[in-house]
Structure formats: structure tokens, C-alpha cells
Amino acid sequence: MKNYLDNETLDNLLEGFQLIGYDWRYKYINETAAKHGQSRKELLFGRTMMEVYPGIEQTEMFRTLERCMQTRISERVENEFIYPDGTKAWFELQVEPVSEGLFILSIDISARKKAEEELRQVNESLEKLVEERTRELAESLNREKKLSEMKSSFVAMASHEFRTPLSAILSSVTLAERYAVSGEQDKGEKHFNRIKSMVRNLTEILQDFLSVDQLEQGKINTEEVYLDLPRFVSELVENLDALKKDGQEINFRFSGEEIVCLDRKILRNVLINLLSNAIKYSEKDIDLETEVQDDKICIRIRDYGIGIPKEQQQEVFSKFFRAKNTSDIQGTGLGLHIVKHYVDLLNGNISFESAEHEGTAFSIEVPLAVRVKA
């Protein structure tokens, strides 16, 4: 860890990074983490947390750090930090035990907490408007306005849920590279490249997620290129290994001409969305079939998971739709909405068959930009 002070990558990130020794001294802290504490790196390095923030050992946050230090089990908490001048800020902390003590990733979520409070106030306001029946017209106008605000806040919070694992992956890569086992560089390099490739894919999906309005308005253009389709899909499936559950496999079968011409980015995002959903909503293996015919590509993705309730199936491609049997599973309700627009951009068709407790199968047909030679 002694070389972390020269690590420009960590110093330039928006997330805070701290390394706390077993004696509670700061062994490393980047610029962002120092700013989170309203301090400077040179004033923190080598000092204990108790010296810097008197009384911190009485806080719930410090008890979390103590517990992680003792049990060596990772913890993730949200903490309201009160500065000496009485001002407050909210941070999300990912605490990881490492050989030197504790590694702490901190993300400022004050804006998100403010949005949640505003959302709570909006809900209270809406409840009062419902009760005031004599002001039905004003109630209707305000409900529409508040709904728009709620959607905006929802998108902001959902984007945060993407950013947190991205930051954690990047920090894990940095740590793993510094602790790579001697003599296993080739194996480590392959693993690192796979993680970094996954980060790039997730980042691009996040950009599409935040640009859903542009997608609906037809402002995203297609760009067809030639690609080796079975190799492209196989690499994509391999990059999803980190998301799969224990024992879960994606069974990929391909038939037809291998070299095709179509939009690489859109196809990738469609497959990632559908395969990620299949992984998320199923414990069993997933079947992925791709067939290239003379003038189109046919893709079928079949899982054997929780399925979609019959009475809600007409809403599947609606914005923010979440089936009633997914309340305990993380999701934004935008994935299939985005997939539908992507398939439309390619002048294709998407359909599905589903039964609750039996699974779901999505079928996609996309015309080729250039007809396959007979």
C-alpha cells in the first residue's frame, strides 16, 4: 500500500478511497476521501481516526468499522456524517478487510438522500390532494407534476445503483493487480481484462439507460458493421460469467452463416439486457439459440425461472414496469422497455412466452443489413 500515494488513478476518481491500519491510522487516503472529511491528505496521513475526529469511536459508523476489523467480513452502510461545524453529509461506505487493516470506499450520496426526502414530501403532498375532493382539478395538475419529479428522482437513484458496482469493480482491479500472486501473471491478466471489459459494457448500458428519452424520440442512429457473430456472442456470454449464480450456465447454440452485417452496439445491448434478466430471475441454466437465415437473424433466450404473471404480460415493455413477483429482486423496470426500442431501431420484432414458476422465452427476429450469400 506504500505506493498508493503516487496512484494517480485513485486520486482522480470521484469516489473516496481510504486504507486504515489495525492501529486506526490512515495508511492511505485519496484526494476525494480527504475532501469528504473536509480535510487534506497531509493532515490525515499517519494520524488515527480518533485524533482527527474526536468522539468518532462513539458513533455507529465506528462500531461498524470495529466489527469489520474483528470479523474480517465486508460491510456496506449508509452513514450521516456530522462535521465539527454542525453541517451534515451522507456517504455510502463499502468496508473491505485487507491485509493492512480496512479498505473503505466512500461515495457522497447527499444528493440522493435529498431526492428521497423530496420524494417523501411529494408523496405526503399527493395524499393531501387526494383528500381534498373539492380541488380535483388542482389535484390532477399537481399529481402530474409530482409524477414527473418522481420519475426523474427514480432515474437518478437507479443510475447510482449502476455506479456503485462499477466503482467497486475498478477498485478491486487496482487492489488485485497490486496483490497478484507471483508466477500467475497470465491468468491474472486474463481475469483483469474480463473485468475491465465488463466495466466498459456496463458503462455503455448506463449511458443508454440515462438516454432513454433520446431512444424513444429516435435520436440514436444505427451503424452496421461486419462481425463474426458466433465469436461475438460467445465473448459476450463469457463476459457475463461474473453475474451468473453458482452452477448456472448459459448454453449457447449457433447455426447458419457466421459473418453478418448489423449494428454491433445495439445487438450487444439487447443481448446483455435479456441475458442479465434471465440470470437474475432464474436459478437454472439458460438456453441461448442464434440462427442466421438468408435475410434475418433469429435469437431465442429461454430461462426456467419465476416467469411473468399472465395478468401483467401486456405491460412487459412499458416504462418502469416491474412484475408483482419481483419485489425482492433489484431492478429498474427499464430494461425490456429499452430492448423493445432497440429492436424497433433495427426494424426487428420481439415476442415472448412466459408462465409463472416455469420461466420465460424471448424471441427476436432482426433483418440483416446485407443479405447472406446462398
C-alpha positions, 0 to 999 in steps of 0.5 A, spaced: 500 500 500 506 504 500 505 506 493 498 508 493 500 515 494 503 516 487 496 512 484 494 517 480 488 513 478 485 513 485 486 520 486 482 522 480 476 518 481 470 521 484 469 516 489 473 516 496 478 511 497 481 510 504 486 504 507 486 504 515 491 500 519 489 495 525 492 501 529 486 506 526 491 510 522 490 512 515 495 508 511 492 511 505 487 516 503 485 519 496 484 526 494 476 525 494 476 521 501 480 527 504 475 532 501 469 528 504 472 529 511 473 536 509 480 535 510 487 534 506 491 528 505 497 531 509 493 532 515 490 525 515 496 521 513 499 517 519 494 520 524 488 515 527 481 516 526 480 518 533 485 524 533 482 527 527 475 526 529 474 526 536 468 522 539 468 518 532 469 511 536 462 513 539 458 513 533 455 507 529 459 508 523 465 506 528 462 500 531 461 498 524 468 499 522 470 495 529 466 489 527 469 489 520 476 489 523 474 483 528 470 479 523 474 480 517 467 480 513 465 486 508 460 491 510 456 496 506 452 502 510 449 508 509 452 513 514 450 521 516 456 524 517 456 530 522 462 535 521 465 539 527 461 545 524 454 542 525 453 541 517 451 534 515 453 529 509 451 522 507 456 517 504 455 510 502 461 506 505 463 499 502 468 496 508 473 491 505 478 487 510 485 487 507 491 485 509 493 492 512 487 493 516 480 496 512 479 498 505 473 503 505 470 506 499 466 512 500 461 515 495 457 522 497 450 520 496 447 527 499 444 528 493 440 522 493 438 522 500 435 529 498 431 526 492 428 521 497 426 526 502 423 530 496 420 524 494 417 523 501 414 530 501 411 529 494 408 523 496 405 526 503 403 532 498 399 527 493 395 524 499 393 531 501 390 532 494 387 526 494 383 528 500 381 534 498 375 532 493 373 539 492 380 541 488 380 535 483 382 539 478 388 542 482 389 535 484 390 532 477 395 538 475 399 537 481 399 529 481 402 530 474 407 534 476 409 530 482 409 524 477 414 527 473 419 529 479 418 522 481 420 519 475 426 523 474 428 522 482 427 514 480 432 515 474 437 518 478 437 513 484 437 507 479 443 510 475 447 510 482 445 503 483 449 502 476 455 506 479 456 503 485 458 496 482 462 499 477 466 503 482 467 497 486 469 493 480 475 498 478 477 498 485 478 491 486 482 491 479 487 496 482 487 492 489 488 485 485 493 487 480 497 490 486 496 483 490 497 478 484 500 472 486 507 471 483 508 466 477 500 467 475 501 473 471 497 470 465 491 468 468 491 474 472 491 478 466 486 474 463 481 475 469 483 483 469 481 484 462 474 480 463 473 485 468 475 491 465 471 489 459 465 488 463 466 495 466 466 498 459 459 494 457 456 496 463 458 503 462 455 503 455 448 500 458 448 506 463 449 511 458 443 508 454 439 507 460 440 515 462 438 516 454 432 513 454 428 519 452 433 520 446 431 512 444 424 513 444 424 520 440 429 516 435 435 520 436 440 514 436 442 512 429 444 505 427 451 503 424 452 496 421 458 493 421 461 486 419 462 481 425 463 474 426 457 473 430 458 466 433 465 469 436 461 475 438 456 472 442 460 467 445 465 473 448 459 476 450 456 470 454 463 469 457 463 476 459 457 475 463 460 469 467 461 474 473 453 475 474 451 468 473 449 464 480 453 458 482 452 452 477 448 456 472 450 456 465 448 459 459 448 454 453 449 457 447 447 454 440 449 457 433 447 455 426 447 458 419 452 463 416 457 466 421 459 473 418 453 478 418 452 485 417 448 489 423 449 494 428 454 491 433 452 496 439 445 495 439 445 487 438 450 487 444 445 491 448 439 487 447 443 481 448 446 483 455 439 486 457 435 479 456 441 475 458 442 479 465 434 478 466 434 471 465 440 470 470 437 474 475 430 471 475 432 464 474 436 459 478 437 454 472 441 454 466 439 458 460 438 456 453 441 461 448 439 459 440 442 464 434 440 462 427 442 466 421 437 465 415 438 468 408 435 475 410 434 475 418 437 473 424 433 469 429 435 469 437 431 465 442 433 466 450 429 461 454 430 461 462 426 456 467 425 461 472 419 465 476 416 467 469 411 473 468 404 473 471 399 472 465 395 478 468 401 483 467 404 480 460 401 486 456 405 491 460 412 487 459 415 493 455 412 499 458 416 504 462 418 502 469 414 496 469 416 491 474 412 484 475 408 483 482 413 477 483 419 481 483 419 485 489 425 482 492 429 482 486 433 489 484 431 492 478 429 498 474 423 496 470 427 499 464 430 494 461 425 490 456 422 497 455 429 499 452 430 492 448 423 493 445 426 500 442 432 497 440 429 492 436 424 497 433 431 501 431 433 495 427 426 494 424 426 487 428 420 484 432 420 481 439 415 476 442 415 472 448 412 466 452 412 466 459 408 462 465 409 463 472 414 458 476 416 455 469 420 461 466 420 465 460 422 465 452 424 471 448 424 471 441 427 476 436 427 476 429 432 482 426 433 483 418 440 483 416 443 489 413 446 485 407 443 479 405 447 472 406 450 469 400 446 462 398 
